[in-house]
Amino acid sequence: SFTFDPDALAAQFAADGVKLPIDFEHETEHVEQLGAKPARGWIVALEARSNGLFARVEWLKDAIDALAARQFRYISPTFWADK
């Protein structure tokens, strides 16, 4: 288990000014095996709310089509943490 400060994370995201890619099937974690894969969308903003951390995503056309067809339905975030 882990904990984090949603307000601090959202503030750091805004300060960094970097969009984060969203892929399908964790493709960006397997670049060596799969080669470079395109982003399917970009996280462009994070907002801390009383009931969680929310992201605003700019989806690309292929992702919009796949999501509309229910080929993918859930987000599975990846993060690295120091032990």
Secondary structure, DSSP 8 states (H G I E B T S, - for coil): -----HHHHHHHHHHHT--EEE-STTGGGGHHHH-----SEEEEEEEEETTEEEEEEEE-HHHHHHHHTTS------------
